[in-house]
Amino acid sequence: MNNIKMWAMVPVLAMAFGIAATGPALAQDRSVVAQAPAAQGALFEERILGRPDAPVTIYEFASMTCPHCATFHNDILPQIKAAYIDTGKVKLVMREFPFDRAALAGAMVARCLPAERFYPFLDVLFKTQRQWATAQDPARPLQQNARLAGMSEADFQACVSNGQLADWILQRRLDATNQFRVESTPTFVFNDGKERIVGAMPFEDFKKVIDRLLPPG
């Protein structure tokens, strides 16, 4: 698949991220998210890493082509996961915040995979970011990664041409800017938004915030 064909499939990108909402926003999990079309509900469900009932929630706003987001996922998240997510104290919720066409396509492909493959696929995207995101034709290595994750070529093409999914992701990006003043990636919003971290800060910075938010005992 050539580059032109690939990007032509992502319909909302022709206006260079002139974001148009596809439906009203709704309140969900103390945040505002775009209305999900009911016919494709599974695509629009929250992707949660950790126990759903964990007392601390970290909303991560990230772009798949952002080097600082890759630093967080490759170097910092494993420490948070070992200390807090695997112990049931924290859950991570990814909120896609694409800054370019490749990032949007990567986010769409991740959501088109079964939910249990979402975070493993993100790990692959961030570990191989320099190879696929900066390639002359990002479509080829992205499709190769998707194929290794079990996605057929037909499913890949259907995924990146899904206008409802693309619009929904971009609307969530707009919601994040309006509600949480997210302007750069990665940005992390904790629980009700009173605590936040901007940038791939050291594990110790996350630890301080998480420990403040954990219930006593």
N, C-alpha and C positions, 0 to 999 in steps of 0.2 A: 504494500500500500504506500503510495507516495505521499509526501508532506501536504500537498495541496488538497488531495482527496481527504486526507485525515482531518484537516482543520475545517474543511467545508462541511464535514459531518456534525460539527459542534455548532448548532444554528445560532445561538445567541452571541457568538463571538465576533460576528462580522462588524458590529458597531463598536469594537474595541472596549468592551465592558461598559457600554451604555446600559446599565442595569434597569430592566423593566420588571416590576412585580407581576407574578402570575396569579396571586390570590391574596386574601387578607392574612395578616399575621395573627398568631394565636399564642396564648400563654401556655407554656409547657415546661415543667421542671424548673421553675423560677427563671425562665429565660423566654425570649421571643424567638420563634422559629417560623419559617414560611409554612403556609398550609400545604400539606402533602396530598397529592392526588390519590384518592382512595384506591384506584384500580391498580396501583403499583406500590401498595403500602409498605412492603418489606424493604424497598429501596430507601425509604425515608425514615426508617426507625433509627433511634439513637444507637450509636455504636459505643458500647460501654466496655472499658477494660477494667476488670475488677468486680467486686460484689455490688449488685445494684443497691443494696441497703447500707453501703459504707457511709459513715457519718460525714466524711469530707468529700466533696466533689470538686475536681479540677476540670474546668472547661478549657480546652486547648484550641486556640484559633491559629491555624497553620496553613501555609501554602506548600504544596508538594515540591516546588522548585526552590524553596527558600533555604539557603545554606545554614542559617542559624537554626531553622527547624530541624534540619538533619543533625546538627550538633546535639540538640536536645534529645532527639530520639536515639541517637547512637551512643551518647556518652552519659547523659543525665537521667533519662527515663529509666534505664536499667537499675539505677540506684534507688529511685523512687519506688519502682516496682518491688524490689527486694525488701525495702524497709517498710513500705506502707500499703501498696496495692495487694501484694501476695498475703499480707497479714489481715486483710479485710478492713483496714482503716480508711483507705482512700479508693475512689474510683476516678478514672480518667474518661472524659467524654470529648471526642474529637469534633470540632466545628470547622469545617473546611472554609478557608479564606483565600481563594486563589487570586494571584496577582497577574497571571498570564495564561495563555491558552494551554500550554503544556500542563500547568498545575491543575487547571480545570479538568482536562482530560484524565489526568492521573486520579483525581478525586472521584470522577465519575466511574472509572474502571474499578476502583476499590469498593465503591458502593454496589456495583453490579455483581460482585462476588458474593458467595454465601457469607453471612454475618461472621461466622467463626474464622473466616479467612481475611477479614478486614484488616485487623492489626498486624498479622503476619505479612500481609501484602504491603502495608505501609512500611514495615521494617525493611522489606526488599527495596521499595522505592527510595527510601532515605539512605540506605547503605550503598545503592548504585546510582545515587542522584547525579554524580559527576558524569556518568556514562550516558544516561538517557536524557536528562534535562538539558544538557548543553550540546547534544548531538545535532548535526545539521538537519537530520530528519528524526525528531524525537518519537515519531509514531512507531518506527520500527523496533527500537529497544523497549518501548512501553508495551507494544503488542507481544513481544517476546516474553517479557515478565508476566504478562497476563496469561499467556499460553502455559508457562511453567506453573502458574497458580490454578490451572485447570479450565481456562476460558478458551473456547473455540474462536476461530477467526470470525465466524458469523455472529457469535454472541458479542465479540469485541466491537464489531462494526455497528451492531444494533445498540450497544451501550453508548458509544460516543456520539451517536446520532439521536439520542433521546433528549429532545428539547425540553420536556417537562423536568427531567432530572437536572439538566444544566441550569434552567431558570430557577429551580428551587435552591440549588447550591448558591447561586449568585444572589438570590433574595436573602438567604441566610447571612451572606457576607454583609449586605446592606443592613440587616437587622442588628448585626454585631456592632457595626459602626454607630448606629442610632442609639442602641441601648447601653453598650459598654464602652463606647468611644474607642473601639479597636481600630488602629490605623497602621499597625505594623505587625509583622509576624516574627517569632511566635509571641502571642500574648496569652496569658493564663489568668482566668477569672475563677475565684474560689467561692463556692457556695452561693451566697446571695449577691455577690459582686462587691462586697466591702473590702475584700483583699484581692490584690492583683499583682502579677509579676510581668514585666515586659522584657523580652529577650531571653536568650538561652543562658540564664544565670546559673551559678554553681548550685550543686545539690544542697549546700548548707542554707542558701536563701529559701529554697522550697521547704526545707526542714523547719525553719523558724516559723513560717506561715502555717504549715500544717499542724505543728505542735500547738500553736495558739488556738487553732480551730477544733482540735480534738476534744471530745468531752472528758471531764475529769475521770481519772481512774482507768 
